[in-house]
Amino acid sequence: MIKEITLSERSQEILEKHWIEIKENKSDWKLKVVYDDPMFAELTKGGYVINKGDYFDLTEKGWEEACSCVRRHRLAERLLTDVLDIKKEMVHEIGCKFEHVLQKNVEENICTLLGHPKRCPHDKPIPEGECCRVKKRNPRRLTLPLSECEV
């Protein structure tokens, strides 16, 4: 059994990039092997990637973690814009930092709080989480701007 490790921000970013390039951009982007890079040792030791010669491929665990990284990033962006009213042009950079402090499954609480949003502020799809699959309905958001509240 592979011991669960906490991935560095750099490793999370590379998984996120890989997922976006392959799943959304439909490119044939390859995760090139750089043998002296500790990130690849971390990803291999954690069971997130397998060596395919001159490139790495994600394992099932790697794809799941990559999707989770994208989900946390995009939910962070939604939280920043919808609740904290951060300007859209600033939200990507702040969301990128914020996603790394979100512990596993905290994104489920944020997703529920926001009413299971389907898209980030940049109109990119937010991957479904377990909370979305279980509910399979679009509940009312738990937060609203005061301007949308009834008297």
CORSUL-V799479 format. One record per backbone hydrogen bond with DSSP energy under -1.0 kcal/mol. CO is the residue of the C=O (numbers start at 0). NH is the residue of the N-H. If there is no record, write none. Layout:
BEGIN
CO_NH / CO_NH
END
This chain:
BEGIN
7_11 / 8_12 / 9_13 / 10_14 / 11_15 / 12_16 / 13_17 / 14_18 / 15_19 / 16_20 / 17_21 / 18_22 / 19_23 / 19_24 / 20_26 / 29_31 / 30_55 / 33_36 / 36_40 / 37_41 / 38_42 / 39_43 / 40_44 / 41_45 / 42_47 / 42_48 / 43_46 / 47_58 / 49_56 / 53_32 / 54_51 / 56_49 / 58_62 / 59_63 / 60_64 / 61_65 / 62_66 / 63_67 / 64_68 / 65_69 / 66_70 / 67_71 / 68_72 / 69_73 / 70_74 / 71_75 / 72_76 / 73_77 / 74_78 / 75_79 / 76_80 / 77_81 / 78_82 / 78_83 / 79_85 / 86_89 / 86_90 / 89_93 / 90_94 / 91_95 / 92_96 / 93_97 / 94_98 / 97_100 / 102_105 / 105_109 / 106_110 / 107_111 / 108_112 / 109_113 / 110_115 / 111_114 / 112_141 / 117_125 / 119_122 / 123_119 / 128_132 / 129_133 / 130_134 / 131_135 / 144_147 / 145_148
END
